[in-house]
Amino acid sequence: MNSKLDKTNNSSFKILIILAVLAGLFKIIGGVIYSSKAVTVDAATSIGNILAIVMVNKYYKLSKMPPDKDHHYGHIRLAFGGDVYTLMIYSFIAGLLTIDLVQGLGSRYQVSFYASIYSAFGTILYAIVIVLSRRIGRILEYYSRVSVIELIEGFTATSAAFAGAFINYLIDLVGGFSLYLYLIAELLRSSRKLVIEISDRSSDRILREVVDIIKRYRVVIKSVKVREVYADLFYSDIVIGVPAELSVRDAHDVIDEIEKRLKEKNIVAIIHIEPI
């Protein structure tokens, strides 16, 4: 049953990539060949979206590898590789778009009506991509949410190109700059978020859960440190005091029980014990 489901998902994923590439090509034609700055920006972010999901998927799979001689705690943090490459891809795209839009400021250009037509076709294909990505399941949940943003950008680019063709090219140029500024804002927001996520941040909520679990046992809490490793997976370093009359075996059983309860909360704990 699972193998059939995997084959279905793999087939759907291949169709999804093909449709996403076609959507990007439609937008490139509309933006580059039919002279729409708004559609060009949308096309560039669409291609970036495709490259990003490939890298995210690659590093997600790498993060699932078991521990080895060089990674004693596993490879979970390799999942950040997808985020890093996503930022690199979109930053490169932003650089290219800066040059293109600045050139648009210095010269008058004629937007073709076909720019909005190709943009509309690309946006419709992205709507199909969203439906497929949600059918595949949780692994592409984030991608489906990002693609919804692509729909909004597609509608904006199509409208700007249409108005640029029939009213004034400056409307198309303003639409392009609007999408460009949105891209820059997202890059800054995502960069700040990534820095925070890799900074070994703690969590008051998790800290309280750790303390509450330990308090159920006949021990004394001396020190608790918590850090987030990746996506709600936490590591904790704990020092607790146990009664001096407690045997080594009994103390070990208590520690095992605490570690088990913490693991149920997605908290991997290293516990040091001291006599009291």
C-alpha positions in Angstrom: 0.0 0.0 0.0 2.8 2.4 0.9 4.8 1.6 -2.2 1.7 2.4 -4.4 1.3 5.6 -2.5 5.0 6.5 -3.0 4.7 5.8 -6.7 1.6 8.0 -7.0 3.3 10.8 -5.1 6.4 10.5 -7.3 4.3 10.7 -10.4 2.4 13.7 -9.1 5.6 15.4 -8.1 7.0 15.0 -11.6 3.8 16.4 -13.1 4.0 19.2 -10.6 7.5 20.1 -11.6 6.7 20.0 -15.4 3.6 22.2 -14.9 5.6 24.7 -12.8 8.3 24.8 -15.4 5.7 25.4 -18.1 4.1 28.2 -16.0 7.5 29.8 -15.7 8.2 29.6 -19.4 4.8 31.2 -20.2 5.7 34.1 -17.9 9.2 34.4 -19.4 7.7 34.7 -22.9 5.2 37.2 -21.7 7.8 39.3 -19.8 10.8 39.1 -22.1 9.4 38.7 -25.6 6.3 40.9 -25.1 8.1 43.5 -23.0 6.4 43.5 -19.6 8.6 44.4 -16.6 5.9 43.2 -14.2 5.6 39.8 -15.9 9.4 39.5 -16.0 9.7 40.0 -12.2 6.9 37.4 -11.7 8.6 35.0 -14.2 11.9 35.3 -12.3 10.4 34.5 -8.9 8.5 31.6 -10.5 11.7 30.0 -11.8 13.3 30.7 -8.4 10.4 29.0 -6.7 11.1 25.8 -8.8 14.8 25.8 -8.0 14.1 26.4 -4.3 11.7 23.5 -3.9 14.3 21.2 -5.6 16.9 22.3 -3.0 14.6 22.1 -0.1 13.5 18.6 -1.1 17.2 17.5 -1.5 18.3 18.8 1.9 15.2 17.5 3.6 16.2 14.0 2.5 19.8 14.5 3.6 18.6 15.6 7.0 17.0 12.2 7.5 20.3 10.2 7.2 21.2 8.3 10.4 24.2 9.3 12.6 27.7 8.5 11.3 31.3 9.0 12.4 31.3 12.7 11.4 27.7 13.5 12.6 27.2 11.8 16.0 23.9 13.5 16.6 22.5 12.9 13.1 22.1 15.2 10.1 18.9 17.0 11.1 20.4 20.5 10.8 21.3 19.9 7.1 17.7 20.8 6.5 18.8 24.4 6.9 20.7 23.9 3.6 17.5 24.2 1.7 16.8 27.6 3.4 20.3 28.9 2.6 20.1 27.9 -1.1 16.7 29.4 -1.3 18.0 32.7 -0.1 20.9 32.5 -2.5 18.6 31.8 -5.5 16.3 34.6 -4.7 19.1 37.1 -4.0 20.7 36.3 -7.4 17.3 36.8 -9.0 16.8 40.1 -7.1 20.2 41.3 -8.5 19.2 40.5 -12.1 15.9 42.2 -11.6 17.5 45.4 -10.2 19.5 45.8 -13.5 16.4 45.1 -15.6 14.1 47.5 -13.8 16.7 50.3 -13.6 17.0 50.0 -17.4 13.2 50.3 -17.6 13.4 53.6 -15.8 15.7 55.1 -18.4 13.7 54.2 -21.6 10.2 54.2 -22.7 9.0 50.8 -23.9 5.8 49.3 -25.5 4.0 46.6 -23.6 2.2 44.0 -25.8 -1.3 42.8 -25.0 0.1 39.2 -25.4 2.2 39.8 -22.2 -1.0 39.7 -20.1 -2.3 36.6 -22.0 0.9 34.6 -21.4 1.0 35.7 -17.8 -2.6 34.6 -17.3 -1.8 31.1 -18.8 1.1 30.8 -16.4 -1.0 31.8 -13.5 -3.7 29.2 -14.4 -1.0 26.5 -14.5 0.2 27.5 -11.0 -3.4 27.1 -9.8 -3.1 23.4 -11.0 0.3 23.1 -9.3 -1.3 24.1 -6.0 -4.0 21.5 -6.2 -1.4 18.8 -7.0 1.0 19.8 -4.2 -1.8 19.6 -1.6 -2.7 16.2 -2.9 0.8 14.9 -2.4 0.7 15.7 1.3 2.6 17.3 4.2 6.1 17.3 2.6 4.9 20.0 0.1 2.6 21.8 2.5 5.0 24.8 2.7 5.4 24.8 -1.1 1.7 24.9 -1.7 1.5 28.0 0.6 4.3 29.7 -1.2 2.6 28.9 -4.6 -0.5 30.7 -3.4 1.7 33.8 -3.2 2.7 33.1 -6.8 -1.0 33.3 -7.7 -1.3 36.7 -6.1 1.8 37.9 -7.9 0.5 36.4 -11.2 -2.7 38.3 -10.9 -0.8 41.5 -10.1 1.6 41.0 -13.1 -1.3 40.1 -15.5 -3.3 43.2 -14.4 -0.3 45.5 -14.7 0.7 44.2 -18.1 -2.9 44.6 -19.4 -3.1 48.1 -18.1 0.4 48.9 -19.4 -0.6 47.7 -22.9 -3.8 49.7 -23.1 -3.2 52.7 -20.9 0.4 53.5 -20.1 3.6 51.5 -19.9 4.4 53.2 -16.5 1.6 51.1 -14.9 3.4 48.0 -15.9 6.7 49.4 -14.6 5.1 50.3 -11.3 3.7 46.8 -11.1 7.2 45.4 -11.7 8.7 47.6 -9.0 5.9 46.6 -6.5 6.7 42.9 -7.0 10.4 43.6 -6.8 10.1 45.5 -3.5 7.9 42.6 -2.1 10.7 40.2 -3.1 13.3 42.3 -1.3 11.1 42.5 1.8 10.6 38.7 1.8 14.4 38.2 1.5 15.1 40.4 4.5 12.3 38.8 6.6 13.5 35.2 5.7 17.2 36.1 6.4 16.3 37.4 9.9 14.2 34.3 10.5 17.0 32.0 9.5 19.6 33.8 11.7 17.2 33.4 14.7 16.6 29.7 13.9 20.3 28.7 13.7 21.2 30.7 16.9 20.4 27.8 19.3 17.5 29.8 20.7 15.6 28.6 23.8 11.9 28.3 24.4 10.1 29.3 27.6 7.3 26.9 26.8 9.6 23.9 26.4 11.6 25.0 29.4 8.4 24.9 31.5 7.5 21.5 30.1 10.9 20.1 31.0 10.6 21.4 34.6 7.1 20.2 35.0 8.1 16.6 33.9 11.1 16.5 36.2 9.1 17.8 39.2 7.0 14.6 39.1 10.0 12.6 40.4 11.8 12.6 43.8 14.7 14.7 42.5 16.0 18.3 42.8 16.5 20.4 39.6 19.8 22.2 39.7 20.2 23.3 36.1 18.1 23.1 32.8 19.3 24.4 29.4 17.2 24.1 26.3 17.9 24.8 22.6 16.0 24.3 19.4 17.8 22.2 16.9 15.4 22.3 14.0 11.6 22.7 13.5 10.4 22.0 17.1 13.1 19.4 17.9 14.8 20.4 21.1 18.0 19.3 22.9 18.2 19.8 26.7 21.2 19.6 29.1 19.9 18.9 32.6 21.6 18.6 36.0 19.5 17.1 38.8 20.2 16.0 42.4 19.1 12.7 43.7 18.9 11.5 47.3 22.2 10.0 48.5 20.5 6.9 49.7 19.1 6.1 46.3 21.0 3.2 44.6 22.7 3.7 41.3 20.1 1.3 39.7 17.2 3.2 41.1 18.7 6.6 40.0 19.3 5.2 36.6 15.6 4.0 36.4 14.5 7.5 37.3 16.7 9.1 34.6 15.4 6.7 32.0 11.8 7.5 32.9 12.5 11.3 32.7 14.2 10.9 29.3 11.3 8.8 28.0 8.8 11.4 29.0 10.8 14.2 27.5 11.3 12.3 24.2 7.5 12.1 23.9 7.6 15.9 23.8 10.3 15.9 21.0 13.0 16.8 23.5 16.3 14.9 23.5 17.9 15.2 26.9 21.4 14.7 28.3 21.0 14.4 32.1 23.8 14.7 34.7 23.1 13.6 38.2 24.6 14.7 41.5 24.0 13.4 45.0 22.1 15.5 47.6 
